[in-house]
Amino acid sequence: MKPKFGRPIGTLSGEDIERFWAKVDIRSDDLCWEWKASRNIDDYGQFSLGGKPRRANRVAWSIAYHADIPTGLVFRHKCDNPPCCNPSHLEIGTTFDNTIDMTKRGRASHLRLLGADVLEIRRLYASSTMTQKEIANLFGVDQSTISNVTTGRRWRPLLEGPTP
């Protein structure tokens, strides 16, 4: 199974490029260039190409460097701002590199949870006695982490249970 990242952007028409940059708040090179249009659940910009959503930061990089990102690699935001489309704020690396970056910058709260924590979070949330925010405070993570745990976007293997 191929990873979902690394999907080629392909050749963009002048119209596509113009339509893309119209959705970006372009500022000086040292500042973030915020995506002004649709965003996905993780706050990354989404840009439609050929009827398919593409991450705006990938499109920005492809336009700026006239190339697709190599398959199997990911973008790492130097600015830690998912909607940023400034090509000078993007660098290519592995998923491992990105995880190290997230951990060093304190953005990997979901990596601090143990399996037992995840099961307890799901139990507390299912009991309807605590809000996601209250559970997040209890475990020292963001509310979005609790949402990801309770919906199965993170820690899915614990949701599915052991393999017989």
C-alpha positions in Angstrom: 0.0 0.0 0.0 1.4 3.4 -1.0 1.5 6.2 1.6 -1.1 8.9 1.1 1.6 11.5 1.2 3.8 12.0 -1.8 0.9 12.1 -4.3 2.2 14.1 -7.3 0.8 17.5 -7.9 1.6 17.4 -11.6 1.7 20.2 -14.1 -0.2 23.3 -13.2 -1.7 25.6 -15.7 -1.2 29.4 -15.4 -4.8 29.6 -14.4 -4.3 27.0 -11.6 -1.3 29.0 -10.3 -3.2 32.3 -10.4 -6.2 30.7 -8.7 -3.9 29.2 -6.0 -2.0 32.4 -5.1 -5.3 34.3 -4.9 -6.1 32.2 -1.9 -2.8 33.0 0.0 -2.1 36.0 2.1 1.4 36.7 0.7 3.6 38.8 3.0 7.3 39.3 3.4 9.5 36.1 3.1 10.1 35.9 6.8 6.4 35.9 7.7 3.9 33.1 7.3 1.7 33.2 4.2 -1.7 32.1 5.5 -4.0 30.0 3.4 -7.3 31.9 3.2 -9.6 29.2 1.8 -10.8 25.7 2.8 -8.8 23.8 5.4 -8.9 20.2 6.5 -9.5 18.9 10.0 -5.8 19.3 10.8 -5.9 23.0 9.7 -3.9 22.5 6.5 -5.1 24.4 3.5 -6.9 22.4 0.8 -6.7 23.3 -2.9 -8.8 21.5 -5.5 -6.9 20.3 -8.6 -8.7 18.2 -11.1 -11.5 17.7 -8.6 -9.2 16.3 -5.9 -8.2 18.1 -2.7 -4.5 18.8 -2.4 -2.6 20.2 0.6 -2.0 23.9 -0.1 1.5 23.8 1.3 2.4 21.0 -1.2 1.1 23.0 -4.1 3.0 26.1 -3.0 6.2 24.2 -2.8 5.6 22.5 -6.2 4.9 25.9 -7.8 8.0 27.6 -6.2 10.4 24.8 -7.0 8.8 23.5 -10.2 8.9 19.9 -8.9 6.9 17.4 -7.0 8.0 16.3 -3.5 9.7 12.9 -3.7 7.4 10.0 -2.9 7.5 8.9 0.7 8.7 12.2 2.1 6.8 14.9 3.9 6.8 18.6 4.4 8.1 20.0 7.7 6.9 23.5 8.6 9.7 25.4 10.2 7.1 27.8 11.5 4.8 25.2 13.0 1.8 26.8 11.3 -0.2 24.3 9.2 -2.0 26.8 7.0 1.3 28.5 6.1 2.1 28.3 2.4 5.4 30.3 2.4 7.8 28.0 0.5 10.7 29.3 2.5 9.0 27.9 5.7 8.8 24.4 4.2 11.4 21.8 4.1 11.3 18.2 3.0 12.1 15.3 5.3 11.0 11.9 6.5 8.0 11.1 8.8 10.6 10.3 11.5 12.3 13.8 11.0 8.8 15.4 11.4 8.1 13.4 14.5 11.4 14.5 16.0 10.5 18.1 15.1 7.1 17.8 16.7 8.5 16.3 19.9 11.3 19.0 20.3 8.7 21.8 19.7 6.1 20.3 22.1 3.5 19.6 19.4 3.4 15.8 19.9 1.0 15.6 22.9 -0.5 12.4 21.4 2.9 10.8 21.6 2.9 11.3 25.4 -0.1 9.1 26.0 0.3 5.4 27.0 -2.1 2.7 25.9 -3.7 2.6 29.4 -4.2 6.4 29.1 -6.0 6.0 25.8 -8.3 3.3 27.2 -9.1 5.5 30.2 -9.8 8.5 28.0 -12.2 6.5 25.9 -13.9 5.2 29.1 -14.3 8.7 30.6 -15.6 10.1 27.4 -18.1 7.3 26.8 -19.4 7.7 30.4 -20.5 11.3 29.5 -19.4 12.6 32.8 -16.6 14.8 31.5 -16.1 17.0 28.5 -13.2 16.6 26.1 -11.6 19.8 27.5 -11.9 18.4 31.1 -10.3 15.1 30.0 -7.6 17.0 28.2 -6.7 19.0 31.3 -6.6 15.8 33.4 -4.1 14.2 31.0 -2.1 17.4 30.2 -2.9 17.4 26.4 -4.9 19.5 24.0 -8.6 19.0 23.5 -7.9 18.1 19.9 -5.8 15.1 21.1 -8.8 13.9 23.1 -11.0 14.2 20.0 -8.5 12.3 17.9 -8.3 9.5 20.6 -12.1 9.2 21.0 -12.9 9.2 17.3 -10.1 6.8 16.4 -8.1 9.2 14.3 -5.2 8.4 16.6 -4.6 5.2 18.5 -6.9 3.2 16.2 -5.3 -0.2 17.1 -6.6 0.1 20.7 -10.0 1.0 19.3 -10.1 -2.2 17.2 -8.9 -4.4 20.0 -6.4 -7.2 19.9 -6.0 -9.5 16.9 -7.2 -13.1 17.7 
